[in-house]
Amino acid sequence: MSTNRENGSLFTNIDQKIATLEFGHPASNSFPSVLLKRLEDEIHSLSENKEVAVIILKSEGEKAFCAGASFDELINIDNLEKGKKFFSGFAGVINAMRVCKKLIVGRIHGKTVGGGVGLAAACDYAFATEAASIKLSELSIGIGPFVIAPAVERKMGTAALAELTLAAHEWKNAYWAKEKGLFARVFESTKDMDKELSLFTEKLASYNPQALTEMKQILWKDTDHWPQLLEERAAISGELVLSDFTKNALSKFRK
């Protein structure tokens, strides 16, 4: 069921050591800043929860998985500090996913844009459906996917990052994303995906929790500098969003 709340929704359900974390927003599951902060805090909380072995990250509904950052908030940025703070939202979530002691499995059921691609890339393993096309459209409005780029590059490589970023107008299909390493498996339907996701996470949750935590640290080695890196990237975006180019591009979208 879709949410109507302006700030979106976030629900956690824990069953058999598997925490299902579901976010939602009426604007194609996009993220206002307040929802990003709630997601960041919840991931930190689940990291310390001894009743949780594995986290499933999903979004509500059957259409888009995530449309990225809130367009309405983006349009209203009018100074550097607000800009940096806005783009730091996804930085906080990605860093929370990075340091989380629990493995995070993504359930990507539909189209994913911008920051949503960053979330998928920050998952330790991701299931997707054929409908899960991806796009990084930031250059087309005068900014860039600077905050999420380290997560995308780590998962898919520099060539795929360049392909996604520079072809800012193009959707890449789920099989392309799988070939590049973003998705581990792609399914024809959500029914097929959910069946396999359930089996996979049940298996994971049955393994030695200490071994899972150690494995998580190995998967994320050499990323200790990310808090500073992503903050610097947020400042770049925060500056660019004030440019005449971006203001003009956003006003065209609004019309």
Residue pairs with C-beta under 8 A, 6 or more apart in sequence:
1 60
2 24
2 26
2 60
2 61
3 9
3 24
3 25
3 26
3 60
4 26
5 25
5 26
6 32
7 32
7 34
7 35
8 23
8 24
8 25
8 26
8 29
8 31
8 32
8 34
8 35
9 22
9 23
9 24
9 25
9 35
9 60
10 21
10 22
10 23
10 24
10 35
10 38
10 39
10 42
11 21
11 22
12 19
12 20
12 21
12 22
12 42
12 46
13 19
13 20
13 22
14 20
14 49
14 51
14 52
16 202
16 205
17 51
17 52
17 53
17 54
17 205
18 52
18 53
18 54
18 55
18 56
18 201
18 202
18 205
19 46
19 49
19 52
19 54
19 55
19 56
19 102
20 55
20 56
20 58
21 39
21 42
21 43
21 46
21 55
21 56
21 57
21 58
22 58
22 59
22 60
23 29
23 31
23 35
23 39
23 58
23 59
23 60
23 66
24 59
24 60
24 61
25 31
25 32
25 35
25 70
27 67
27 70
27 71
27 72
28 63
28 64
28 66
28 67
29 59
29 60
29 61
29 64
29 65
29 66
29 67
29 116
30 66
30 67
30 68
30 69
30 70
30 71
31 39
31 66
31 68
31 69
31 70
31 89
31 90
31 115
32 70
32 72
32 73
33 70
33 73
33 85
33 86
33 89
36 69
36 89
36 90
36 92
36 93
37 89
37 92
39 93
39 96
40 92
40 93
40 95
40 96
41 96
43 55
43 93
43 96
43 97
43 100
43 104
44 96
44 100
46 52
46 55
46 100
46 102
47 96
47 99
47 100
47 101
47 102
48 101
52 102
53 102
53 204
53 205
53 207
53 209
53 212
54 102
54 103
54 104
54 105
54 201
54 204
54 205
54 212
55 100
55 102
55 103
55 104
55 105
56 104
56 105
56 106
56 107
56 197
56 201
57 104
57 105
57 106
57 107
57 119
57 123
58 106
58 107
58 109
59 65
59 66
59 109
61 110
62 109
62 110
62 190
63 110
63 111
64 110
64 111
64 112
64 113
64 116
65 108
65 109
65 110
65 111
65 112
65 116
65 120
65 132
66 112
66 113
66 115
66 116
66 119
67 111
67 113
67 114
67 116
68 113
68 114
68 115
68 116
68 117
69 86
69 87
69 89
69 90
69 114
69 115
71 253
73 86
74 86
74 241
74 250
75 250
75 254
77 83
77 86
77 238
77 241
77 242
78 242
79 242
80 235
80 238
80 239
80 242
81 238
82 238
83 237
83 238
83 239
83 241
83 242
84 231
84 234
84 235
84 237
84 238
85 234
85 238
86 238
86 241
87 146
87 147
87 233
87 234
87 235
87 237
87 238
87 241
88 147
88 230
88 231
88 234
90 115
90 118
90 119
90 147
90 148
91 147
91 227
91 230
91 231
91 233
91 234
93 119
93 122
94 118
94 119
94 122
94 147
94 148
94 150
94 151
94 226
94 230
95 226
95 227
95 230
97 104
97 119
97 122
97 123
98 122
98 220
98 223
98 226
99 220
100 216
101 213
101 216
102 212
102 213
102 216
103 124
103 125
103 204
103 212
103 215
103 216
104 122
104 123
104 124
104 125
105 123
105 124
105 125
105 126
105 127
105 197
105 200
105 201
105 204
106 119
106 120
106 123
106 125
106 126
106 127
106 128
107 126
107 127
107 193
107 194
107 197
108 120
108 126
108 127
108 128
108 129
108 132
108 174
108 183
109 128
109 129
109 131
109 132
109 190
109 193
110 129
110 131
110 132
111 131
111 132
111 133
111 134
111 135
111 171
112 119
112 120
112 132
112 133
112 134
112 135
113 134
113 135
113 136
113 137
114 135
114 136
114 137
114 138
114 145
114 148
115 147
115 148
116 134
117 134
117 135
117 136
117 145
117 148
117 152
117 164
117 182
118 145
118 147
118 148
118 151
118 152
120 126
120 128
120 134
120 182
120 183
121 148
121 151
121 152
121 154
121 155
121 156
121 182
122 151
124 216
124 219
125 184
125 200
126 182
126 183
126 184
127 183
127 184
127 185
127 187
127 193
127 196
127 197
127 200
128 174
128 177
128 178
128 183
128 185
128 186
128 187
128 193
129 174
129 186
129 187
129 188
129 189
129 190
129 193
130 173
130 174
130 175
130 186
130 187
130 188
131 174
132 174
132 177
132 183
132 186
133 171
133 172
133 173
133 174
133 177
134 164
134 171
134 172
134 174
134 177
134 182
135 164
135 168
135 170
135 171
135 172
136 145
136 152
136 164
136 165
136 168
137 168
137 169
138 144
138 145
138 165
138 168
139 165
139 166
139 168
140 168
140 169
140 249
141 246
141 249
141 250
141 253
142 240
142 241
142 243
142 245
142 246
142 249
143 237
143 240
143 241
143 246
144 165
144 236
144 237
144 240
145 152
145 164
145 165
146 233
146 234
146 236
146 237
147 230
147 233
147 234
147 237
149 161
149 165
149 233
150 223
150 226
150 229
150 230
150 233
152 160
152 161
152 164
152 182
153 161
154 223
155 181
155 182
156 164
156 177
156 180
156 181
156 182
157 180
157 181
160 180
160 181
160 182
163 172
164 172
174 183
174 186
175 186
177 183
177 186
178 184
178 185
178 186
185 193
185 196
187 193
187 196
204 212
240 246
